């Protein structure tokens, strides 16, 4: 029996890397389970398609976030993030980032929404119990980027379901949440000029133009206020407050 090949040349040739693109594919494992592979400059990352991307079960939980939620309940007011916990949080952030961009490249938009929601929940928990403020700032700077991905994916889920009006509402909802993040950091003046915001607005306009979508609730509200139709504006605000994005 010959020695098993250790080089990856054949695999790299079969799955080439293109600079500037997210190169991802879905495959089946030897046991038939679904996997995602992400081609990077000098290698290939293999990710589980559900649960934690590396397939680990931290302390028996599906993800490290789930473990931390349980620990927060168990430890109560004594719950804190030490160096080891921060390291594991960062590991999970990176793993879910890799899978999220893979889902987007593969047009698996519902899965991208799920992974973005996981990252945002982990960010919420870690920012609520920071070891120091600089650690929070280092991570919070990426929140708009994650929200951008989530908003894109949520809108594309609606488009795939032939619901362009709901796609526009999903973008408006995402933009409003991103605006709040800017406001919370005293940076609302930069919202309109932010490149991610511009891309979402361009996406929204493209959908409106292509599908002849009626003005969204957000746009109707802005128009009502501009025309000083305050009773109508109040009605539209109630509709916006009652709006629930479709589950994915």
Steps between C-alpha positions, in 0.01 A plus 500: 500500500653827390542804713205739516561822309547800726512777245187693396594589143219302336240646734622855440488449122147365524387793718697806383528826689412830332640811668230743610219243487342281766548149363272256680331172425274243667612140524405179678721345768592134491207435734266694275474811716480842337820708506616835367849561366653846468804541278756741639829620354713207619249243612144382546281540808241231560196606703206311642174627351318507834596560860846634556702520176791297639265224619603544864251496787647732766428347841228291332313798350428566132711817503714697742228765507251241631752399765549862609124556527477199731797622704349846535187345651703274729749765615252787530655833594840334519503427128801658330713456191857407578786462253414139414136582434593797284730279295221248442256776407743630239544147361127468456470845341758403236345160432152642447641778281656243268179302476282811459696626200495147359120487525475836325726383219294181468174699500385316811350820635280355777806324645695828482226672703518229766878530530487880509243484779729269695790742464287797607371310805856406598602862451212617722601263778871574484446878485273482805774333708828642370834444669580861401347770281770480235403137440141606434605773257724259311203268436214749469666666202397192298132504602384710199686261268321196647168685485572591138544132413186409692294769328624399156425135565155565650400711199624234258298234684192711427597550136545126455149460634377756245415755770679816385293723728611295801859520373479880509352489850786273610754751370322789671493307827870418470590860419309626802684256728835607354401864549439430869848354531647817351286710735605295804861581416435869431576447133159550338645783287703234318206267434399636160857494368586152625588269210296207636195723541545626144510142370178411680329811365618411149367147548165638616473738203588220261218285640252790487591574138504141377178388671312834504458469876267744671666734754597316818357591840821686581477703179128561555579632848767737370259630235217547752724699733631711212139579402411571865239221498560414863194281555601288203856495630376369835307220325807403298716501813257253658527276194880515518491416872274201427708377209665165561758375252424154361670210671772324307 
